[in-house]
């Protein structure tokens, strides 16, 4: 069995979502505890390789700065040889996001009638449908599917591939490319495409933003989804606009409500018009049109 490292720390509940997104570059499977009497939650991140204490300390400092809280103390340890992924899967019930019904392989219940089932196990990649940003994207995609035709789509920062698979299910004639800078996530996304029988219309590759030339060759796109942090979203605005067809849509998520104005201003400056937003908790999902 491959080694598993456990990174654990505590934060105020209001900062937990931001920490989850900020830790995405590490990959891994995240477990989030319930708030204690002080309003703090414990986060446990299971990793397939040692991230290095200096790297973790730097990420903790970044989280603390963004959330305006003291930098949390953390522990990083190598776990004994137990199937921790299976352990985390067993604790995850199915979730619904509009018509989407996201479940793990341990779930024995049948999908609800008229639902769109997606089999996504907790694994060493982000994106099990439980974070507000992922649910916001799934809701935005369902809304677009009622009024927009998509034939070529890009899921930038695809993680587990859940959004790419959602696009493939909503637009049955589409071709969907998923990209992520984490090679472990790409392996998980390919696995999820296979078990959801969507390999024919989805493909995945490793890329930091649009750096991989294959992304540019496959475009321009009718639809781009980017569920990443506000800073990288702003950095990628110009190239995202370039990669969209006229009339194409972009779904942006991974940003807090208070970051909306900054992100919208950047995308409006490159020729995109705001269409709609979804807010879940303190998180926003934005839809814009070129």
C-alpha positions in Angstrom: 0.0 0.0 0.0 1.3 3.5 -0.8 2.2 5.7 2.1 -0.4 8.2 3.3 0.4 11.4 5.2 -2.0 13.2 7.4 -2.0 17.0 7.7 -4.3 18.2 10.4 -5.1 21.6 12.0 -7.9 23.7 13.4 -9.4 26.9 12.2 -12.5 29.0 12.8 -15.4 27.6 10.8 -15.7 30.8 8.8 -12.1 30.2 7.5 -12.5 26.5 6.7 -13.8 26.9 3.2 -11.0 29.2 2.2 -8.5 26.8 3.6 -9.9 24.0 1.6 -9.5 25.9 -1.7 -6.1 27.2 -0.8 -4.8 23.7 0.0 -5.9 22.4 -3.4 -2.4 22.5 -4.9 -1.4 19.7 -2.5 -4.1 17.4 -3.8 -5.4 14.9 -1.3 -8.7 13.9 0.3 -10.1 16.3 2.9 -12.3 15.5 5.9 -13.9 18.4 7.8 -15.1 18.0 11.4 -18.0 19.7 13.2 -17.6 23.1 14.9 -16.7 22.9 18.6 -17.9 25.2 21.4 -15.5 27.9 20.2 -16.7 27.8 16.6 -13.5 26.0 15.4 -13.4 22.9 13.1 -10.7 20.4 12.5 -9.5 19.8 9.0 -7.7 16.6 8.1 -6.0 16.3 4.7 -4.9 12.8 3.5 -2.0 13.0 1.1 -0.2 10.5 -1.1 3.2 12.1 -0.6 5.0 14.2 1.9 4.2 17.9 1.2 7.2 19.1 3.3 6.7 21.1 6.5 8.1 24.4 5.0 5.6 24.2 2.1 2.7 23.5 4.6 3.8 26.3 6.8 3.8 28.7 3.8 0.3 27.6 2.9 -0.9 28.0 6.5 0.5 31.6 6.5 -1.3 32.3 3.2 -4.6 30.9 4.6 -4.3 33.0 7.8 -3.6 36.1 5.8 -6.6 35.6 3.5 -8.9 34.7 6.3 -7.6 37.3 8.7 -7.0 34.8 11.5 -3.8 33.7 13.3 -1.7 31.1 11.5 -2.9 27.7 12.8 -0.5 25.2 14.3 -0.5 21.9 12.3 0.6 18.3 12.6 2.0 16.3 9.7 2.5 12.6 10.1 2.9 9.4 8.2 0.0 7.1 8.9 0.1 3.3 9.5 -0.9 1.1 6.5 -4.7 1.4 6.7 -7.0 2.2 3.7 -7.7 5.7 4.8 -9.5 6.5 1.5 -12.0 3.7 2.2 -12.4 5.0 5.7 -13.2 8.5 4.5 -15.6 7.2 1.8 -17.7 5.3 4.3 -18.5 8.6 6.2 -19.8 10.5 3.1 -23.5 10.3 2.3 -24.8 11.2 -1.2 -25.5 14.8 -1.9 -27.9 16.5 -4.3 -27.1 19.6 -6.4 -30.2 20.3 -8.5 -30.7 17.2 -10.6 -27.2 15.9 -9.9 -26.9 13.1 -7.3 -23.3 12.6 -6.3 -22.5 9.4 -4.4 -19.6 7.1 -3.5 -19.2 3.4 -4.4 -20.1 2.5 -0.8 -23.7 3.9 -1.2 -26.2 1.1 -1.8 -29.3 3.3 -2.3 -30.6 3.7 -5.9 -30.3 7.2 -7.5 -33.6 9.2 -7.3 -35.8 9.1 -10.3 -34.9 11.7 -13.0 -31.6 12.5 -11.2 -28.2 12.7 -12.9 -26.0 10.3 -10.9 -22.3 10.8 -10.7 -20.1 8.2 -8.9 -17.3 10.2 -7.3 -15.4 8.5 -4.4 -13.3 10.5 -1.9 -9.7 10.1 -3.3 -6.4 11.9 -3.6 -8.0 14.7 -5.6 -10.3 17.7 -4.8 -13.9 17.7 -5.9 -16.4 15.3 -4.3 -19.3 17.8 -4.8 -19.4 18.8 -1.1 -17.9 22.2 -1.3 -20.1 25.2 -1.9 -18.1 26.2 -5.0 -18.6 22.8 -6.7 -22.3 22.8 -5.9 -22.6 26.3 -7.3 -20.9 25.2 -10.5 -23.2 22.2 -10.9 -26.3 24.5 -10.4 -24.9 27.0 -12.9 -24.3 24.3 -15.5 -27.8 23.0 -15.2 -29.2 26.5 -15.7 -27.0 26.9 -18.8 -28.1 23.5 -20.2 -31.6 24.8 -20.5 -30.7 27.6 -22.9 -27.2 27.1 -24.4 -25.7 24.6 -26.8 -22.2 23.3 -25.9 -20.0 21.3 -28.2 -16.5 22.1 -26.9 -15.9 22.7 -23.1 -12.9 23.1 -20.8 -12.8 22.4 -17.1 -9.8 24.3 -15.8 -8.6 23.1 -12.5 -10.6 19.9 -12.9 -9.6 18.1 -9.7 -11.6 14.8 -9.5 -13.2 15.6 -12.9 -16.7 16.1 -11.4 -17.5 19.2 -13.4 -16.2 17.8 -16.6 -18.4 14.7 -16.1 -21.3 16.9 -15.3 -20.9 18.8 -18.5 -20.7 15.6 -20.5 -23.9 14.4 -18.9 -25.8 17.6 -19.6 -24.6 18.1 -23.2 -24.5 14.6 -24.7 -22.9 15.8 -28.0 -20.1 17.7 -26.3 -16.4 17.0 -26.0 -15.0 18.0 -22.7 -11.3 18.6 -21.8 -10.2 18.8 -18.2 -6.9 20.2 -17.0 -5.2 20.4 -13.6 -1.7 21.2 -12.5 -1.7 18.2 -10.1 -0.9 14.9 -12.0 -2.5 12.8 -9.2 -5.8 14.6 -9.9 -5.6 13.8 -13.6 -5.3 10.1 -12.7 -8.3 10.3 -10.5 -10.3 12.2 -13.1 -9.5 9.6 -15.7 -10.6 6.9 -13.3 -13.9 8.7 -12.6 -14.5 9.1 -16.3 -14.1 5.3 -16.7 -16.4 4.3 -13.9 -19.0 6.8 -15.0 -18.7 5.6 -18.6 -17.7 9.0 -20.0 -14.3 8.2 -21.5 -15.5 8.7 -25.0 -16.4 12.4 -24.5 -13.9 13.5 -21.8 -10.1 13.7 -21.8 -7.8 15.1 -19.1 -4.3 16.5 -19.1 -1.8 18.2 -16.8 -1.4 22.0 -17.2 -0.8 25.1 -15.1 -3.5 27.3 -16.4 -3.4 27.4 -20.2 0.3 26.5 -20.4 -0.3 23.1 -22.1 -0.5 23.8 -25.9 -3.1 21.0 -26.3 -5.6 23.3 -24.5 -5.2 26.0 -27.1 -5.4 23.5 -30.0 -8.7 22.1 -28.6 -10.2 25.6 -28.4 -11.9 28.0 -28.7 -14.7 26.8 -26.4 -18.4 27.3 -26.0 -18.0 26.8 -22.3 -15.1 27.2 -19.8 -15.5 26.3 -16.1 -12.8 27.5 -13.7 -13.3 26.6 -10.0 -10.1 28.0 -8.5 -9.1 30.9 -6.3 -9.9 34.6 -7.0 -6.3 35.5 -7.6 -5.6 32.9 -10.3 -9.1 33.6 -11.8 -8.0 37.3 -12.3 -4.6 36.3 -13.7 -6.3 34.0 -16.3 -9.0 36.5 -17.4 -7.4 37.6 -20.7 -6.5 34.2 -21.9 -9.9 32.8 -20.8 -11.6 35.5 -22.9 -9.4 34.6 -25.9 -10.3 30.9 -25.6 -14.0 31.6 -25.6 -16.1 31.6 -28.8 -18.3 34.7 -29.4 -21.4 34.1 -27.2 -19.5 31.5 -25.2 -19.9 31.3 -21.4 -17.5 31.1 -18.5 -18.4 29.8 -15.1 -16.1 31.1 -12.4 -16.0 29.8 -8.8 -13.7 29.5 -5.8 -14.2 33.1 -4.8 -15.7 34.5 -1.7 -18.7 37.0 -1.9 -16.4 39.9 -1.0 -14.1 39.0 -3.9 -16.9 39.2 -6.5 -16.3 42.9 -7.4 -12.6 42.4 -8.1 -13.2 39.3 -10.3 -16.1 40.8 -12.2 -14.1 44.0 -12.9 -11.2 42.0 -14.4 -13.5 39.9 -16.7 -15.5 42.9 -17.8 -12.3 44.6 -18.8 -11.5 41.8 -21.2 -15.0 41.9 -22.9 -17.2 39.6 -20.8 -20.7 40.5 -19.6 -22.1 39.3 -16.3 -25.2 37.0 -16.6 -25.9 35.4 -13.3 -24.6 34.5 -9.9 -25.2 31.7 -7.3 -24.3 32.3 -3.7 -24.0 29.4 -1.3 -22.8 30.3 2.2 -19.9 32.8 1.8 -19.0 31.5 -1.7 -20.0 32.8 -5.1 -20.3 31.3 -8.6 -20.5 33.7 -11.5 -21.6 33.1 -15.1 -20.3 35.5 -17.8 -20.8 35.7 -21.5 -18.4 36.8 -24.2 
